[in-house]
Amino acid sequence: MSLLTAYHDRSLAVLASDDRASVQAGNGKGWKALPGSFPKFTVCGLLLLGAVGRNDLTTRLMRGTERLVAEHSLGLREVRAQMPGILRMMWERRNSGLAAASDKLHVALLGFDSAENRIRSFVWLSDDHFEPVETTDRPEHVFFSLGAFQVEDERALVAFSDRIGREGSQKGAPWVAGQLRDAIDGLHRRYTTIGRPAFFAAIDRNGLVPLPAEFELPPARIVAVPDAPSIATAGRLYVGSIQTPRAGAPDTIGNEDGGSGAQSGMLNTLWFLQSNVATGGNGTITNAGNANDGDLTTFAQLSATGNGSTSNAAGFVLSAPPGITRRYTSATLKIRRAITANNLLPASGIAYQMAATLGSSTITTESAICGAGPVALSTLSFPLPLNANLSQASISFQILLFTGPTSGTITVKIYEAWLEIFE
């Protein structure tokens, strides 16, 4: 699991990590260090993203977030909004046949929030189903650590936090980096699972803060860690790449990897950002974020009731998925939705409409007339043209009772929308 440590105040954040990646020994007892040097964080534009835990997931997460931020110029708030869905999706699809001590993923994101004019930091833990924790929620919170330290180290970490909190803002980034280095080095001398202090970065409102040469930045491209969980355990057999669905999610049909001639390459799943969440009259939206959380069993609910008004409305837009610059063989838009109630009267006029576009081109539309009844839960699929700019895909979901039905209710549940890209 190794170690990631961080200092933050309102105007400065400094991150430091060791260089060790470890796997469980072949007999399941003890740990073995992998050859090489492995940072536990990366620089993503103006943000710092750290991850400790499963070697296979941390590397994939850091690489993917680097691309996501670079291709879309995302800031702290946008990445923070997407992170729980990304992490939960990765966690659901992981190889879960590991001992509890190995099967963890802890993630940190730090950056400057221009709306609040301060540095903010967030942590997500697999132990807590990746519920976000803001470590900058109080001014006195200035230090956190993720990784392979023990309960008996907490007293020393509390004392360290008190010292760095009293002096850090006055002494600046190089002094703070030196303190973090010394803290990691002390733990490195005690535990074989923690490497030497090796990688450092500092940011303020303008981005990276220069540090002396002794404090090395992580490499521009994260070095891939071998598939440690799969190769570290004796007797493991890997067959295929199909993922079984979680309870309530749609059945898995296949991943086109059933034998020679049946493969289509790597599958990329791209998720959308949410915007324009709005209601009018008695329209309501419940759990809007569930429409793009990466979980096919949760849903955002749109609802409105007929009372003669023409202003009852509810809706939102999903747009700006990550683009893909590599050549791909197929691209498909998928939308999972249900209309669980529609008994509006009089039974005339459109009550609900979905419209999906790619740039200026329409992909598809769907509408429901007042009083048309429920529509069963299903996943809609729409092929997209090759070589299109997929980041321009957008879907609007809207209830609008503009004909003024006088009674009844319409309820629409949006479970998820996503792009599936085969390379």
C-alpha positions in Angstrom: 0.0 0.0 0.0 2.9 2.3 0.7 2.5 6.0 1.9 1.1 9.3 0.7 1.3 12.4 2.9 -0.1 15.9 2.4 0.0 19.4 3.9 -2.6 22.0 3.1 -3.6 25.5 4.2 -5.8 28.1 2.4 -3.1 29.0 -0.2 -0.7 26.0 -0.4 -0.8 22.3 -0.7 2.3 20.0 -0.6 2.2 16.3 -1.5 4.9 13.7 -0.9 5.1 9.9 -1.3 7.5 7.0 -1.1 8.7 5.0 -4.1 7.8 1.4 -3.2 5.2 -0.9 -4.6 4.7 -4.2 -2.8 2.8 -7.4 -3.3 2.0 -10.3 -1.0 4.6 -13.1 -1.0 3.7 -16.2 -2.9 2.8 -18.1 0.3 0.5 -15.3 1.3 2.7 -14.4 4.3 4.5 -11.1 4.3 5.2 -8.6 1.5 7.7 -8.4 -1.4 8.8 -5.1 -2.9 8.7 -4.9 -6.7 11.7 -3.6 -8.5 11.5 0.0 -9.7 10.4 3.3 -8.3 6.6 4.0 -8.1 5.1 7.4 -7.2 1.8 7.5 -5.4 0.5 10.7 -7.0 0.5 12.5 -10.3 0.1 16.1 -11.5 -3.1 16.6 -13.5 -3.0 20.1 -14.9 -3.5 22.3 -11.8 -4.5 19.4 -9.6 -2.7 16.7 -7.6 -4.2 13.2 -7.6 -2.9 10.6 -5.2 -3.7 6.9 -4.8 -2.5 4.1 -2.6 -3.7 0.5 -2.4 -4.1 -2.0 -5.2 -1.3 -1.5 -7.7 -3.5 -2.4 -10.7 -6.2 0.2 -9.8 -3.9 3.1 -8.7 -1.9 3.1 -12.0 -5.1 2.9 -14.1 -6.8 5.7 -12.1 -3.8 8.1 -12.4 -3.3 7.5 -16.1 -7.0 7.9 -16.9 -7.4 11.1 -14.8 -4.3 12.6 -16.5 -6.0 12.1 -19.9 -9.4 13.3 -18.7 -8.1 16.6 -17.3 -5.8 17.2 -20.3 -8.4 16.6 -22.9 -11.2 18.6 -21.2 -9.3 21.2 -19.2 -11.2 20.2 -16.1 -10.9 21.9 -12.7 -11.2 20.7 -9.2 -14.9 20.8 -9.0 -15.5 18.9 -12.2 -13.0 16.1 -11.3 -14.4 15.9 -7.8 -17.9 15.4 -9.1 -16.9 12.6 -11.4 -14.5 10.8 -9.0 -17.0 8.8 -6.9 -18.6 7.3 -10.0 -15.2 6.5 -11.5 -14.0 4.8 -8.4 -17.1 2.8 -7.8 -17.1 1.5 -11.3 -13.4 0.5 -11.1 -14.1 -1.2 -7.7 -17.1 -3.1 -9.0 -15.0 -4.4 -11.9 -11.9 -5.3 -9.9 -10.5 -8.8 -9.3 -11.9 -9.2 -5.8 -10.2 -12.5 -4.9 -7.6 -10.9 -2.7 -7.0 -10.9 1.1 -8.6 -7.9 2.9 -5.2 -6.4 3.6 -4.5 -6.1 -0.1 -8.0 -5.3 -1.4 -8.0 -1.5 -0.7 -8.0 1.7 -2.7 -7.5 5.1 -1.1 -7.6 8.3 -3.2 -6.9 12.0 -2.6 -7.5 15.0 -4.9 -6.1 18.5 -4.1 -6.5 21.8 -6.0 -7.4 25.4 -5.8 -11.1 26.2 -5.7 -11.4 29.6 -7.4 -15.1 30.0 -6.3 -14.1 29.7 -2.6 -10.6 31.3 -3.1 -8.8 28.5 -1.3 -7.0 25.2 -1.6 -9.4 22.2 -1.1 -8.6 18.5 -0.6 -10.9 15.5 -0.8 -10.3 11.8 0.1 -12.2 8.7 -1.0 -11.7 5.3 0.7 -12.9 1.9 -0.6 -13.6 1.0 3.1 -16.4 3.7 3.0 -17.8 2.9 -0.5 -15.9 6.0 -1.7 -18.0 8.5 0.1 -16.1 11.9 -0.2 -14.4 13.3 2.9 -13.1 16.9 2.7 -9.9 17.2 4.6 -9.9 21.0 4.3 -13.3 21.4 5.9 -11.8 23.2 8.9 -8.9 25.6 9.1 -7.1 23.5 11.8 -7.0 20.5 9.5 -3.7 20.9 7.7 -2.2 17.3 7.3 -3.3 13.9 6.3 -1.7 10.6 5.5 -2.9 7.6 3.5 -1.2 4.2 3.4 0.7 1.6 5.4 1.3 3.2 8.7 0.0 1.5 11.9 -2.4 2.5 14.7 0.6 2.9 17.0 2.0 5.6 14.7 -1.0 7.9 15.2 0.4 9.6 18.3 3.5 10.6 16.4 1.4 11.7 13.4 -0.7 13.9 15.6 2.4 15.6 17.1 3.8 16.0 13.6 0.5 17.5 12.4 0.5 20.0 15.2 4.1 21.1 14.5 3.7 21.5 10.7 0.3 23.2 11.2 1.9 25.9 13.5 4.8 26.6 11.2 4.0 25.6 7.7 2.2 28.7 6.4 5.0 30.9 7.6 8.0 28.8 6.4 6.7 28.0 2.9 6.7 25.0 0.5 10.4 23.9 0.7 10.3 23.7 4.5 7.0 21.8 4.4 8.4 19.4 1.8 11.4 18.7 4.0 9.1 17.9 6.9 7.1 15.5 4.9 10.3 13.9 3.7 11.5 13.4 7.2 8.2 11.9 8.3 8.2 9.4 5.4 11.8 8.5 6.1 11.0 7.7 9.7 8.3 5.3 8.7 10.4 3.8 6.0 13.0 2.8 8.6 10.2 1.0 10.5 8.2 -0.8 7.8 9.3 -2.9 4.8 6.1 -1.9 3.0 7.1 1.8 2.9 9.8 3.0 0.6 12.2 5.9 0.8 10.7 9.5 0.4 11.1 10.1 -3.3 8.4 12.3 -4.9 7.1 15.8 -4.1 4.9 18.5 -5.5 3.4 21.8 -4.3 0.6 23.8 -5.7 -1.1 27.2 -5.1 -3.7 29.2 -6.9 -1.5 29.4 -10.0 -0.6 25.7 -10.2 2.8 24.1 -9.5 5.1 25.8 -7.0 8.8 25.4 -7.8 10.7 23.3 -5.2 14.4 22.8 -4.8 16.0 20.1 -7.0 16.2 17.7 -4.0 12.4 17.4 -4.1 11.8 15.4 -7.3 8.4 15.6 -9.1 6.8 12.3 -10.2 7.5 11.4 -13.8 5.2 12.9 -16.4 3.9 9.5 -17.3 3.2 7.1 -14.4 5.2 3.8 -14.8 2.9 0.8 -15.1 3.0 -1.5 -12.1 2.9 -5.2 -13.0 -0.5 -6.9 -12.4 0.6 -7.6 -8.9 -2.6 -9.0 -7.4 -2.8 -11.5 -10.2 0.8 -12.7 -10.2 1.5 -12.6 -6.5 -0.8 -15.4 -5.4 0.1 -19.0 -6.2 -2.6 -21.1 -8.0 -4.5 -18.2 -9.5 -6.2 -18.9 -12.9 -7.4 -16.0 -15.1 -9.9 -16.8 -17.8 -11.5 -14.2 -20.2 -12.4 -10.6 -19.2 -16.2 -10.6 -18.7 -17.5 -8.9 -15.6 -20.6 -10.2 -13.8 -23.1 -7.4 -13.1 -24.0 -6.2 -9.6 -27.5 -7.0 -8.2 -30.1 -5.1 -10.2 -27.8 -4.1 -13.1 -28.5 -5.4 -16.6 -27.3 -8.8 -17.5 -23.8 -9.1 -19.0 -24.2 -10.5 -22.6 -20.5 -10.8 -23.4 -17.3 -8.9 -24.1 -16.6 -10.4 -27.6 -13.7 -12.4 -26.2 -15.0 -15.9 -26.6 -12.4 -17.3 -28.9 -10.3 -16.7 -32.0 -12.0 -14.3 -34.4 -14.5 -13.2 -31.8 -12.5 -10.4 -30.2 -12.9 -6.7 -30.8 -10.1 -5.3 -28.6 -10.2 -3.0 -25.6 -13.6 -1.7 -24.3 -13.6 1.9 -23.1 -16.5 3.2 -21.0 -16.9 7.0 -21.0 -19.1 8.8 -18.6 -20.8 12.2 -18.9 -20.8 15.4 -16.8 -24.1 16.8 -15.6 -25.3 20.4 -16.0 -28.5 22.5 -16.3 -30.3 20.8 -13.5 -33.5 22.8 -13.2 -37.2 22.6 -12.2 -40.3 24.7 -12.6 -43.7 24.8 -11.0 -44.2 21.5 -9.0 -41.5 19.7 -11.0 -39.0 17.8 -8.8 -35.6 16.1 -9.3 -34.4 13.5 -6.8 -30.8 12.3 -6.6 -29.8 14.1 -9.8 -26.2 12.9 -9.5 -27.2 9.2 -9.8 -27.7 9.8 -13.5 -23.9 9.9 -14.0 -22.4 8.0 -11.0 -21.3 4.9 -12.9 -23.8 2.7 -11.0 -26.5 1.1 -13.2 -28.7 0.3 -10.2 -29.2 3.8 -9.0 -31.3 6.5 -10.7 -32.2 10.2 -10.9 -35.9 10.8 -10.7 -37.8 13.5 -12.6 -41.4 14.0 -11.7 -44.3 16.5 -12.2 -48.0 16.6 -11.4 -50.8 17.9 -13.6 -52.7 20.8 -12.0 -53.5 23.0 -15.1 -50.3 24.9 -15.0 -48.1 25.0 -18.1 -44.9 25.7 -16.2 -44.4 22.4 -14.3 -41.1 21.1 -15.5 -37.9 19.2 -14.5 -34.8 18.3 -16.4 -31.0 18.2 -16.8 -28.3 17.7 -19.4 -25.5 15.1 -19.6 -22.6 16.2 -21.8 -18.9 16.5 -22.3 -17.7 12.9 -21.9 -14.0 12.4 -22.3 -12.8 12.3 -25.9 -10.6 9.5 -27.3 -7.8 10.3 -29.7 -6.9 6.7 -30.5 -8.4 4.8 -33.4 -11.5 2.9 -32.5 -13.7 0.3 -34.3 -17.1 1.2 -32.9 -18.8 3.7 -30.6 -22.2 3.3 -29.0 -24.3 5.6 -26.9 -26.3 3.8 -24.2 -29.1 5.2 -22.1 -30.8 3.3 -19.3 -34.2 4.7 -18.4 -37.8 3.9 -17.3 -41.1 5.8 -17.1 -42.7 4.4 -14.0 -45.9 6.5 -14.1 -47.7 8.5 -16.7 -51.4 8.9 -16.0 -51.7 12.6 -16.9 -55.0 13.9 -18.2 -56.2 15.1 -20.7 -54.2 12.6 -22.7 -52.7 14.9 -25.3 -49.5 16.8 -25.9 -45.9 15.8 -25.1 -45.1 15.4 -21.4 -41.5 14.1 -21.6 -38.7 14.3 -24.1 -35.1 13.0 -24.4 -32.8 14.3 -27.2 -29.3 13.1 -27.8 -27.0 15.0 -30.1 -23.4 14.8 -31.4 -22.3 18.3 -32.1 -24.9 19.7 -34.5 -26.2 16.3 -35.5 -29.2 14.5 -33.8 -28.5 11.0 -32.6 -32.0 10.1 -31.4 -35.0 11.5 -29.7 -37.7 9.9 -27.5 -40.9 11.4 -26.2 -44.0 10.4 -24.2 -47.5 11.8 -24.6 -49.6 12.7 -21.6 -51.4 9.6 -20.3 -49.4 7.1 -22.4 -48.7 4.9 -19.4 -45.5 3.5 -18.0 -42.4 2.4 -20.1 -40.5 -0.6 -18.7 -36.8 -0.2 -17.6 -34.5 -0.9 -20.6 -31.1 0.1 -22.0 -31.3 1.9 -25.3 -28.3 1.6 -27.7 -27.5 4.0 -30.6 -24.4 3.6 -32.9 -22.2 6.6 -33.4 -20.2 7.5 -36.5 -16.5 6.6 -36.5 -13.9 9.3 -36.2 -16.5 11.7 -34.6 -15.6 14.1 -31.8 -17.2 12.0 -29.0 -16.6 14.8 -26.4 -19.4 16.7 -28.2 -22.1 14.1 -27.3 -24.9 15.6 -25.2 -28.3 14.3 -23.9 -31.1 16.3 -22.5 -33.9 14.8 -20.4 -36.9 17.0 -19.7 -40.4 16.8 -18.3 -42.4 19.8 -19.6 -46.2 19.9 -19.1 -46.7 22.8 -21.5 -50.2 21.6 -22.5 -51.4 22.1 -18.9 -52.8 18.6 -17.9 -55.1 19.0 -15.0 -54.5 15.7 -13.2 -52.2 12.7 -12.9 -48.5 12.4 -12.5 -45.5 11.5 -14.7 -42.3 10.0 -13.2 -39.1 9.3 -15.2 -36.1 7.5 -13.9 -32.7 8.0 -15.5 -30.3 5.3 -14.4 -27.3 6.2 -16.5 -26.0 7.3 -19.9 -22.6 6.4 -21.2 -20.5 5.7 -24.3 -19.0 2.3 -25.1 -15.9 2.5 -27.3 -14.2 -0.6 -28.8 -10.6 -0.3 -30.0 
